[in-house]
Structure formats: C-alpha cells, structure tokens
Amino acid sequence: MLTVMDALKIESLKNTKLAAGKNGLDRVIKSVTVMEVPDIVKWLKGGEFIITRFYSIKDNVQDQINILYELNKLNASGIAIKLTDSFPAIDERFIKAADEINFPVIEVTESLTFLDIMTPLNYAIFEQEEHFRLVEEYIKAIVFHTYKTKEFIIERGKNLGYDIEKGFIYTISIDVSNFCTLSKKHNQNKYNSIYVKDEIRQFMDNITRSFKREEKILNYMIIRNIEDITLFIQTENKINAERYGKYILDLLLKHRNLYYKCMGMTIGIGSIGEGLNGIENGYDQAKYAVKIGQVVSKSQDYYFYKNIEIYSLFYKNSFDTLLSFTTSTLGKVANDIELIDTLSMYFECNENIMLTSEKLFIHKNTLKYRLDRIKKITELDVKKIDDKIKLYFAVIAYNVVNKKSND
C-alpha cells in the first residue's frame, strides 16, 4: 500500500515541502482527488489524498481548518496545497491544527501542476496494489500447496522480494465469518466482508511496515480469503518472532476490541515455524486454533495453537466416530442442553463450584444437583479422574460434532 511517506519519495514530489503532520506519514493513499469546493468532502470514502488551492476559501482560515478536521474524520490520507499569488502561504493556525491531529500537509510550489502530482501518484497506487495482488497469489499458492516444486516457489518469492527460506514465521489469522453473519443479522451493511478485510489489511500493513522499517522484522505478507485474513511475520530468529509477533498481536486485539467488539471476530495464532513449512503449517494451525478454540473454550476470542494442539485429534477423527463416542459416554445427557451446558461450564471454570454457579446464574446447590443427575445418567463421577477425563473428552467431542454439523 502506498503511504504519504512513499509518495514524498516520488521524483516529481521531491521538490514539495512537508508543512505539517510528520507523525501521520504512515497514512495510506488509496486515491487522489482534486478539491476546489468544500462540498466535495461529503463524497469521500476514506484514503483520499487531496490536492487543492483552497480557491473558494483562501481568505477564511477557520473554514480551511474545519475542512482539515472533516478530512481527518473521514480518514483521508493527506492534503497537498498549491501556493499561488492569491494564496502565497499556508496559515500557521492551519499548520498547528494539522500537527495536533497528525494530518500530513504538503506545500506545493506554483510551478507544479495538478497533473504533475496526480499522474505519478495514481501510477504508484496501481503498482503497489498490483504488487500486493501478486504477493497474495504467491502466498496462497504456498498455503494451499498448488505449486509444482519447492525450488520454483522459492525462486518466485525472491523475484517478488521475499526470501521465505530465511528466518522464522509467526502466523496470525483473523476469522471474520461469524462477524459477517452477525453484521447481516443486525443490518450493519457497512460492515460487509470486503470492507472488514480491507480495513484490517490496511491496519496490519501499517503496523507491520513500521516494524520492518525499524528492522525489527525481516518481512511480512498478508492474504485474504472468504472467511479470514492472515498475517505472516518473518523474523531473523525465534526470539524476535515471539517478541514482535506477540506485540503485533496485542495491537490487533486492541484494534479489534475498539472497532469490532462483540461482533464475533476470532483470532488464531500458529506455532512459530521456518521457511516454506512455517508458512504452510502456520496457516493451517492458525485456522485450526480458531475452530478448536471455539469448541474447547468459548469464553476466549483468541487462541494459540500450541496451547490446544492436543484437541486437534478430535477434528481429525471422523464425524461418525465422534458421534458414537459422544452417545456412548453421555447417553441421555447429550439430549439435555441444560446438563451439557452445565458440564461444559464446569470444566471451563476448572471445576470451581462457585465460579461455575456465577457463570450459569444458578445457586451452587442447583449446580451440585445437576452434576449428581449427570452422574446417575452416565454412571460417571466428575470427582474420579478416569470418569472426569471421559466426560471432559465427551463434552469436547459433542461440541465438535455440533460445529461440524453446522459448518
């Protein structure tokens, strides 16, 4: 993605001057728009780089500042202001306001035409998007194993600027399938799948690019699929993969909780791996982490594969095998939602009677009564280790069967 910082390195823009907003140079430019009248603001969608002479409001600094705030609110990427005889300088009050909100303001000399700015910027935007598309196709060929030979895929990566055999891979996958379902249910049309994945991709790109620029990571790759968007972070060693991977994960979690809280967006994290296998396995593991995690611990919304790897055995068993185990172990309990939910919550709360009662909004004696009913029906006692293991695995198998039935 093209940022304002990238744009300033373009030859025809090297003679321009950054007047304000130096801390906002990571803003992404999606398109270039000429603005000569303030009304154009209402047509913006976000990511626009504005070029203007402030012709209609050149004598009204407050109107200029109001436009600035509106552009920032609409997530525009920056503004290039062309100086003329009638508008010889940008007012200091405008510059101060832009610095306060980290909004890039570029001062353009009169000798530069609008086309001198628009043409190279549009070309750079196209090149960046085309590069991203090629990299996305490349990584998809790896994770879905559609390449012919290892040598071929490695060489193809080098041609795109990626040496995938170098260092370690940390994988973070954000599942948006449930999010999109809930969005439709609540008629939140603006939160469609394309919008969400594009917005998350942009945020991922922004934060990981800064890590790359500071040489904390070697490289990164992002791919979008129907149900998820996945980030692969490449680092020099395993320690950095763990350190910066978790730091980036924390930023993604904060972003998700800020903008998409309670909308069913779940994150899976694969185990750290090396090279080609690190990408392939990392993606599969991150996806599995989401699927298994939602079954094993419904109260969480992000899962590390390494912490729940043992439960992947359930997903690898056939549906009929799991159903048979569930039926033979739980008996009539499998048909009683109240008892199943009770047993599931009891294990999720580490067999803590008080905590389980609070989570289920029931009295502790009611909980004990339900556990006693489960014991009578199944002839298995949660206080005995062998029986407890059977019941625990049966609950997981039950949840996996239900999830597979709904998928």
C-alpha positions as CSV (number, residue, x, y, z in Angstrom):
1,M,0.0,0.0,0.0
2,L,1.2,3.5,-0.8
3,T,1.8,5.8,2.2
4,V,2.3,9.5,2.3
5,M,5.9,8.8,3.2
6,D,6.3,6.7,0.0
7,A,4.6,9.4,-2.1
8,L,7.1,12.0,-0.9
9,K,9.9,9.9,-2.4
10,I,8.4,10.1,-5.9
11,E,10.6,12.2,-8.2
12,S,8.1,14.8,-9.1
13,L,7.2,15.3,-5.4
14,K,10.7,15.7,-4.1
15,N,10.5,19.4,-4.5
16,T,7.4,19.7,-2.4
17,K,7.6,20.5,1.3
18,L,6.1,18.8,4.3
19,A,4.5,21.6,6.2
20,A,2.7,19.6,8.9
21,G,1.7,16.2,10.1
22,K,5.1,14.4,10.1
23,N,3.7,11.8,12.6
24,G,1.0,10.9,10.1
25,L,3.2,9.8,7.2
26,D,2.1,6.2,7.5
27,R,-1.4,7.1,6.3
28,V,-2.3,5.0,3.2
29,I,-3.2,6.7,-0.1
30,K,-6.0,4.9,-1.9
31,S,-6.9,7.5,-4.4
32,V,-6.1,11.1,-5.5
33,T,-8.8,13.8,-5.6
34,V,-8.8,17.5,-6.6
35,M,-10.8,19.7,-4.2
36,E,-11.7,23.2,-5.2
37,V,-15.0,23.5,-3.4
38,P,-15.7,22.2,0.2
39,D,-18.8,20.3,-0.9
40,I,-16.6,17.5,-2.3
41,V,-15.9,16.3,1.3
42,K,-19.3,14.6,1.6
43,W,-18.4,12.3,-1.3
44,L,-15.2,11.0,0.2
45,K,-14.9,7.4,1.4
46,G,-11.5,7.4,3.1
47,G,-7.9,7.1,2.0
48,E,-8.1,10.0,-0.4
49,F,-5.1,12.3,-1.0
50,I,-6.5,15.8,-1.6
51,I,-4.9,18.4,-3.9
52,T,-6.3,21.9,-3.6
53,R,-5.6,25.6,-4.0
54,F,-8.3,26.5,-1.4
55,Y,-9.6,28.8,-4.1
56,S,-13.1,29.3,-2.7
57,I,-12.0,29.7,1.0
58,K,-8.5,31.1,0.5
59,D,-9.4,34.1,2.8
60,N,-11.1,32.1,5.5
61,V,-8.6,30.2,7.8
62,Q,-11.4,28.9,10.0
63,D,-13.1,27.3,7.0
64,Q,-9.8,25.7,6.0
65,I,-9.3,24.3,9.5
66,N,-12.9,22.9,9.5
67,I,-12.2,21.1,6.2
68,L,-9.0,19.8,7.7
69,Y,-10.9,18.3,10.7
70,E,-13.5,16.9,8.3
71,L,-10.9,15.2,6.2
72,N,-9.3,13.7,9.2
73,K,-12.6,12.4,10.5
74,L,-13.2,10.8,7.1
75,N,-9.8,9.1,7.3
76,A,-8.3,11.0,4.3
77,S,-4.6,10.4,3.9
78,G,-3.3,13.9,3.5
79,I,-3.6,17.2,1.6
80,A,-1.3,18.9,-0.9
81,I,-1.9,22.7,-1.0
82,K,-0.7,24.6,-4.1
83,L,0.6,28.0,-3.4
84,T,-0.3,30.8,-5.8
85,D,-0.1,34.6,-6.0
86,S,-3.5,34.9,-4.3
87,F,-2.6,32.2,-1.7
88,P,1.1,32.7,-1.1
89,A,1.4,30.8,2.2
90,I,-0.3,28.3,4.5
91,D,-1.6,30.0,7.7
92,E,0.3,29.0,10.9
93,R,-3.0,28.2,12.6
94,F,-3.8,25.7,9.9
95,I,-0.3,24.1,10.3
96,K,-0.7,23.9,14.1
97,A,-4.1,22.3,13.8
98,A,-2.7,19.7,11.3
99,D,0.2,18.9,13.6
100,E,-2.1,18.3,16.5
101,I,-4.1,15.6,14.6
102,N,-1.0,14.2,12.7
103,F,-2.5,15.1,9.4
104,P,0.1,15.4,6.6
105,V,0.0,18.8,4.8
106,I,2.2,19.1,1.7
107,E,3.2,22.6,0.4
108,V,3.3,22.6,-3.4
109,T,5.0,25.3,-5.4
110,E,3.2,27.1,-8.2
111,S,5.4,25.6,-10.9
112,L,3.9,22.1,-10.2
113,T,0.6,21.4,-11.9
114,F,-2.1,19.1,-10.5
115,L,-1.2,16.6,-13.2
116,D,2.4,16.6,-12.1
117,I,1.1,15.3,-8.7
118,M,-1.8,13.1,-9.8
119,T,-0.2,11.1,-12.6
120,P,2.8,9.7,-10.6
121,L,0.6,9.1,-7.5
122,N,-2.0,7.2,-9.4
123,Y,0.7,5.1,-11.1
124,A,2.4,4.4,-7.8
125,I,-1.0,3.3,-6.2
126,F,-1.6,0.9,-9.1
127,E,1.9,-0.5,-8.8
128,Q,1.5,-1.1,-5.0
129,E,-1.9,-2.8,-5.4
130,E,-0.5,-5.0,-8.3
131,H,2.4,-6.0,-6.1
132,F,0.2,-6.8,-3.2
133,R,-2.1,-8.9,-5.5
134,L,1.0,-10.9,-6.8
135,V,2.3,-11.5,-3.3
136,E,-1.2,-12.6,-2.1
137,E,-1.4,-15.1,-5.0
138,Y,2.1,-16.3,-4.2
139,I,1.4,-17.0,-0.5
140,K,-2.0,-18.6,-1.4
141,A,-0.1,-21.0,-3.7
142,I,2.0,-22.0,-0.6
143,V,-0.8,-22.3,1.9
144,F,-3.0,-24.3,-0.5
145,H,0.0,-26.2,-1.9
146,T,-0.7,-25.5,-5.5
147,Y,3.0,-25.0,-6.5
148,K,4.9,-27.6,-8.6
149,T,8.3,-27.7,-6.9
150,K,9.9,-26.3,-3.8
151,E,12.7,-24.7,-5.9
152,F,10.2,-23.0,-8.2
153,I,8.2,-21.4,-5.3
154,I,11.3,-20.2,-3.5
155,E,12.7,-18.6,-6.7
156,R,9.3,-17.0,-7.4
157,G,9.3,-15.5,-3.9
158,K,12.8,-14.0,-4.5
159,N,11.6,-12.3,-7.7
160,L,8.9,-10.6,-5.6
161,G,11.4,-9.6,-2.9
162,Y,10.7,-12.4,-0.4
163,D,13.3,-15.0,0.7
164,I,10.9,-17.3,2.5
165,E,13.7,-19.8,3.5
166,K,15.3,-17.1,5.7
167,G,14.4,-16.8,9.4
168,F,11.2,-17.7,11.2
169,I,7.5,-17.3,10.5
170,Y,4.8,-16.2,13.0
171,T,1.2,-16.5,11.8
172,I,-1.9,-14.6,12.9
173,S,-5.2,-15.3,11.3
174,I,-8.4,-13.3,12.0
175,D,-11.6,-15.2,11.3
176,V,-14.4,-12.9,10.1
177,S,-17.0,-15.5,9.1
178,N,-19.1,-15.2,12.3
179,F,-18.5,-11.4,12.3
180,C,-20.1,-11.0,8.8
181,T,-23.0,-13.3,9.7
182,L,-23.7,-11.1,12.8
183,S,-23.4,-7.9,10.7
184,K,-26.1,-9.1,8.3
185,K,-28.3,-10.1,11.2
186,H,-28.0,-6.6,12.7
187,N,-28.3,-4.9,9.3
188,Q,-24.9,-3.3,9.6
189,N,-24.4,-3.1,5.8
190,K,-21.2,-1.0,6.0
191,Y,-19.6,-3.9,7.9
192,N,-19.6,-6.3,4.9
193,S,-16.8,-8.9,4.4
194,I,-14.9,-6.8,1.8
195,Y,-14.9,-3.7,3.9
196,V,-13.8,-5.5,7.0
197,K,-11.0,-7.4,5.4
198,D,-9.8,-4.3,3.5
199,E,-9.8,-2.3,6.7
200,I,-7.9,-4.9,8.7
201,R,-5.4,-5.5,5.9
202,Q,-4.7,-1.7,5.9
203,F,-4.2,-1.8,9.7
204,M,-2.0,-4.9,9.5
205,D,0.0,-3.3,6.8
206,N,0.5,0.0,8.7
207,I,1.8,-1.6,11.9
208,T,4.0,-4.3,10.3
209,R,5.5,-1.9,7.8
210,S,6.7,0.3,10.7
211,F,8.3,-2.8,12.3
212,K,10.0,-3.6,9.0
213,R,11.2,-0.1,8.6
214,E,12.8,-0.2,12.1
215,E,14.4,-3.6,11.1
216,K,12.7,-5.4,13.9
217,I,11.3,-7.9,11.4
218,L,12.6,-9.1,8.0
219,N,9.4,-9.0,6.1
220,Y,5.6,-9.6,6.2
221,M,2.9,-11.0,4.0
222,I,-0.9,-10.6,4.1
223,I,-3.6,-12.7,2.4
224,R,-7.4,-12.5,2.3
225,N,-9.7,-15.5,1.9
226,I,-13.5,-15.7,2.1
227,E,-13.6,-16.3,5.9
228,D,-10.3,-14.9,7.2
229,I,-7.4,-12.5,6.7
230,T,-3.9,-13.8,7.7
231,L,-0.7,-12.1,8.5
232,F,2.7,-13.8,8.2
233,I,5.6,-12.1,10.1
234,Q,9.1,-13.1,9.1
235,T,11.9,-12.5,11.6
236,E,15.6,-13.2,11.8
237,N,15.3,-15.6,14.9
238,K,12.8,-17.3,17.0
239,I,13.1,-14.9,19.9
240,N,12.2,-11.9,17.7
241,A,9.3,-13.9,16.2
242,E,7.9,-14.5,19.7
243,R,8.6,-10.9,20.9
244,Y,7.3,-8.9,17.9
245,G,4.7,-11.4,16.9
246,K,3.0,-11.0,20.3
247,Y,3.4,-7.3,20.2
248,I,1.7,-7.1,16.8
249,L,-1.0,-9.5,18.1
250,D,-1.6,-7.2,21.0
251,L,-2.1,-4.2,18.7
252,L,-4.5,-6.2,16.5
253,L,-6.5,-7.3,19.6
254,K,-6.8,-3.6,20.7
255,H,-7.9,-2.6,17.3
256,R,-10.5,-5.3,17.1
257,N,-11.8,-4.5,20.6
258,L,-12.0,-0.8,19.7
259,Y,-13.8,-1.1,16.3
260,Y,-15.4,-4.6,16.2
261,K,-16.1,-5.5,19.8
262,C,-18.8,-8.1,20.4
263,M,-19.0,-8.9,16.7
264,G,-17.7,-12.5,16.8
265,M,-14.2,-11.8,15.3
266,T,-11.9,-14.6,16.5
267,I,-8.1,-14.8,16.2
268,G,-5.9,-17.9,15.8
269,I,-2.1,-18.0,16.2
270,G,0.0,-20.7,14.6
271,S,3.2,-22.1,16.1
272,I,6.5,-20.5,15.1
273,G,8.0,-22.3,12.1
274,E,10.8,-22.0,9.5
275,G,10.7,-21.4,5.7
276,L,8.1,-22.9,3.4
277,N,6.8,-25.3,6.1
278,G,6.5,-22.4,8.5
279,I,4.0,-20.7,6.2
280,E,2.1,-23.8,5.3
281,N,1.8,-25.2,8.8
282,G,1.4,-21.8,10.4
283,Y,-1.7,-21.0,8.3
284,D,-3.3,-24.5,9.0
285,Q,-2.5,-24.2,12.7
286,A,-3.9,-20.7,13.0
287,K,-7.1,-21.8,11.3
288,Y,-7.3,-24.9,13.5
289,A,-6.7,-22.8,16.6
290,V,-9.9,-20.8,15.8
291,K,-12.0,-23.9,15.1
292,I,-10.8,-25.9,18.1
293,G,-10.6,-22.9,20.4
294,Q,-14.3,-22.1,19.9
295,V,-15.2,-25.6,20.9
296,V,-12.8,-26.0,23.9
297,S,-13.1,-22.6,25.4
298,K,-16.0,-20.5,24.2
299,S,-15.2,-17.6,26.6
300,Q,-12.0,-16.7,24.8
301,D,-11.7,-14.9,21.4
302,Y,-8.1,-15.7,20.5
303,Y,-6.2,-19.0,20.7
304,F,-2.7,-20.2,20.4
305,Y,-2.4,-23.5,18.5
306,K,0.4,-24.7,20.8
307,N,-1.9,-24.5,23.8
308,I,-4.7,-26.5,22.2
309,E,-2.8,-28.8,19.8
310,I,-3.9,-32.0,21.6
311,Y,-7.6,-31.2,20.8
312,S,-6.9,-31.3,17.1
313,L,-7.1,-35.0,17.4
314,F,-10.9,-34.6,17.7
315,Y,-11.1,-32.7,14.4
316,K,-9.1,-35.4,12.7
317,N,-11.5,-38.1,13.8
318,S,-14.5,-38.9,11.6
319,F,-17.9,-37.5,12.4
320,D,-19.3,-40.9,13.0
321,T,-16.5,-41.9,15.4
322,L,-17.1,-38.7,17.5
323,L,-20.8,-39.1,17.4
324,S,-20.6,-42.7,18.6
325,F,-18.2,-41.7,21.4
326,T,-20.5,-38.9,22.5
327,T,-23.6,-41.0,22.5
328,S,-22.0,-44.0,24.3
329,T,-20.4,-41.7,27.0
330,L,-23.0,-39.1,27.7
331,G,-26.2,-41.1,26.9
332,K,-29.3,-39.1,27.5
333,V,-27.2,-36.1,28.8
334,A,-26.3,-35.5,25.1
335,N,-30.0,-34.6,24.5
336,D,-30.3,-32.3,27.5
337,I,-28.9,-28.8,26.7
338,E,-29.1,-27.7,30.3
339,L,-26.9,-30.5,31.5
340,I,-24.5,-30.3,28.6
341,D,-24.0,-26.5,29.2
342,T,-23.6,-27.2,32.9
343,L,-20.9,-29.8,32.4
344,S,-19.1,-27.7,29.8
345,M,-19.1,-24.6,32.0
346,Y,-18.0,-26.7,35.0
347,F,-14.9,-27.9,33.1
348,E,-14.3,-24.4,31.6
349,C,-14.2,-23.0,35.2
350,N,-11.7,-25.6,36.3
351,E,-14.3,-27.4,38.4
352,N,-14.8,-24.4,40.6
353,I,-18.3,-24.7,42.0
354,M,-18.7,-21.0,43.0
355,L,-17.4,-19.7,39.7
356,T,-19.5,-22.1,37.6
357,S,-22.6,-21.2,39.6
358,E,-21.9,-17.5,38.9
359,K,-21.4,-18.0,35.2
360,L,-24.6,-20.1,34.9
361,F,-26.5,-17.7,37.2
362,I,-27.7,-20.5,39.4
363,H,-27.3,-21.4,43.1
364,K,-24.4,-23.7,43.9
365,N,-26.8,-26.3,45.3
366,T,-28.6,-26.3,41.9
367,L,-25.2,-27.0,40.3
368,K,-24.5,-29.8,42.6
369,Y,-27.9,-31.3,41.8
370,R,-27.2,-31.2,38.1
371,L,-23.8,-32.8,38.5
372,D,-25.5,-35.5,40.5
373,R,-28.0,-36.1,37.7
374,I,-25.2,-36.4,35.2
375,K,-23.5,-39.0,37.5
376,K,-26.8,-41.0,37.7
377,I,-27.4,-40.9,33.9
378,T,-23.8,-41.6,32.7
379,E,-22.6,-43.6,35.7
380,L,-19.5,-41.4,35.6
381,D,-18.3,-39.3,38.6
382,V,-16.6,-35.9,37.9
383,K,-14.7,-36.4,41.1
384,K,-12.9,-39.6,39.8
385,I,-10.0,-38.9,37.5
386,D,-10.8,-41.6,34.9
387,D,-14.5,-40.7,34.8
388,K,-13.6,-37.0,34.6
389,I,-11.4,-37.5,31.6
390,K,-14.1,-39.4,29.8
391,L,-16.7,-36.7,30.5
392,Y,-14.4,-33.9,29.5
393,F,-13.5,-35.5,26.2
394,A,-17.1,-36.4,25.6
395,V,-18.1,-32.7,26.0
396,I,-15.4,-31.6,23.5
397,A,-16.5,-34.4,21.1
398,Y,-20.1,-33.2,21.5
399,N,-19.1,-29.6,20.6
400,V,-17.0,-30.7,17.6
401,V,-19.9,-32.8,16.3
402,N,-22.3,-29.8,16.6
403,K,-19.8,-27.5,14.9
404,K,-19.2,-29.9,12.1
405,S,-23.0,-30.3,11.6
406,N,-23.4,-26.5,11.3
407,D,-20.4,-26.0,9.0
